[in-house]
């Protein structure tokens, strides 16, 4: 299989990239992003592209599956409009290019509570992305909906670190959608979701994501 990934320098994306490179079922991996991953591997095409300019990546969004783990925060982006561009517009444009190129499968890291009708900006943004991606008509679409993401990020996110310190001890009694999930669990779930031959759109809710991303979870056949 040949995979393309956007968001490979982020928290989930960096784990996902390593899993794909280590997986013999994937013969090549193209990482498309605003900056290089810094990873050297014979299977990896590390392509720096302008996600505002589809002409820079349209031909590269190809292969058997597109993984999208792209996302940012309002603080990093500077405004809701800027975050929407990164979290919604960029993944949608790359997905459109992949669909035109005949890529049959798309796996997206979305969010628990995603809904285009939500009053919460972040949840509404993710819900609108899910809606717009589903309209593209991929043969297989997998929407992963994790709760709070855990793991070591490259950038500092003080508010997120504080929230995780509160949530981690409560994890055993929290509902799945509020339970912190380590990025490597989401990454493993993404790979296994990509291998699921079930046609159509499948939303992998937080509780199922823990099962699918467990170290010993079976791979769908």
Secondary structure, 3 states (H helix, E strand, C coil): CEEEEECCCCHHHHHHHHHHHHCCCCCEEEEEECCCCCCCCCCEEEEECCCCCHHHCCCCCCCCEEEECCCCCHHHHCCHHHHHHHHHHHHHHHHHHHHHCCCCEEEEECCCCCCCCCCCHHHHHHHHHHHHHHCCCCCEEEEECCCCEECCCCCCCHHHHHHHHHHHHHHHHCCHHHCCEEHHHHHHHHHHHHCCCCCEEEEECHHHHHHHCCCCCCCCC
